[in-house]
Amino acid sequence: MTCLLFLSLFVAISKAQVAVHTAPGLNSDQKEKLFFAPTFKPFVNIFIGYCYPNVDQNYLPRYEKMYHKDISQTGPLMAAIDYQFSKKTSIGLVITRGIVSASYYDSLSSTQEKFTAKFYNWSCMLDVVRYILVSQKIFPYIRTAIGVNSWNQDYTAIDGSKASVKPVILPRVAYQAGIGAIFIVLRNTSVFIEGGYGKYVFDAGLSVKL
């Protein structure tokens, strides 16, 4: 799926750039004016999406004489608010919410479940988005973000009681790097897709311009 995402973004960017290169005599400023209004007014973008998770499952602990399987992940859900102060750059805040869980078994018995570990995660990251100016309807971008994680750990024994398991130390730093594209469908409403690494490997949703 990630390969298809990057292929579709590459095709979209390539097609849009053909129009620019058909006018080789234009300088960079003239190429921008070919697609964009000469004046720019800063605005706010709001993104809401659902993601395919990435690294959080790697933080599930390992215990002596036990192993885990049946890993389940919910989300993360992603919301971002970005202030675009120029045609090419915006800064903002990204918040994600996700859950990862797994069942732990006695290594001497593949069927004897001992307990379930479940991690609830919030992340809050500052992000910078760089837009690639190629079209009035398609806006490829590169997002980089870094911030903090907030975790809540829950260990439940098979009988429903609290399992006597020592909580693990989970990473405090959250990060995300990705490449995506915004596709305008209405005047102030768009859909977006993004692939990357960090909190998620794939994200898709709606974007609203305020």
SULBEL-V414149 format. One record per residue. N is the residue number from 1. BURIAL is 1 if it has 9 or more other C-alpha atoms within 8 Angstrom, else 0. Layout:
n=[N	N]
burial=[BURIAL	BURIAL]
//
This chain:
n=[1	2	3	4	5	6	7	8	9	10	11	12	13	14	15	16	17	18	19	20	21	22	23	24	25	26	27	28	29	30	31	32	33	34	35	36	37	38	39	40	41	42	43	44	45	46	47	48	49	50	51	52	53	54	55	56	57	58	59	60	61	62	63	64	65	66	67	68	69	70	71	72	73	74	75	76	77	78	79	80	81	82	83	84	85	86	87	88	89	90	91	92	93	94	95	96	97	98	99	100	101	102	103	104	105	106	107	108	109	110	111	112	113	114	115	116	117	118	119	120	121	122	123	124	125	126	127	128	129	130	131	132	133	134	135	136	137	138	139	140	141	142	143	144	145	146	147	148	149	150	151	152	153	154	155	156	157	158	159	160	161	162	163	164	165	166	167	168	169	170	171	172	173	174	175	176	177	178	179	180	181	182	183	184	185	186	187	188	189	190	191	192	193	194	195	196	197	198	199	200	201	202	203	204	205	206	207	208	209	210]
burial=[0	0	0	0	1	1	0	0	1	0	0	1	1	0	0	1	1	0	0	1	0	0	0	0	0	0	0	0	0	0	1	1	1	0	1	0	0	0	0	0	0	0	1	1	1	1	1	1	1	1	1	1	1	1	1	1	1	0	0	0	0	0	0	0	0	1	1	1	0	0	1	0	1	0	1	1	1	1	1	1	1	1	1	1	1	1	0	1	1	1	1	1	1	1	1	1	1	1	1	1	1	1	1	1	1	1	0	0	0	0	0	0	1	1	1	1	1	1	1	1	1	1	1	1	1	1	1	1	1	1	1	0	1	1	0	0	0	1	1	1	1	1	1	1	1	1	1	1	1	0	1	0	1	0	1	1	1	1	0	0	0	0	0	0	0	0	0	0	0	0	0	0	0	1	1	1	1	1	1	1	1	1	1	1	0	0	0	0	1	1	1	1	1	1	1	1	1	1	1	1	1	1	1	1	1	1	1	1	1	0]
//
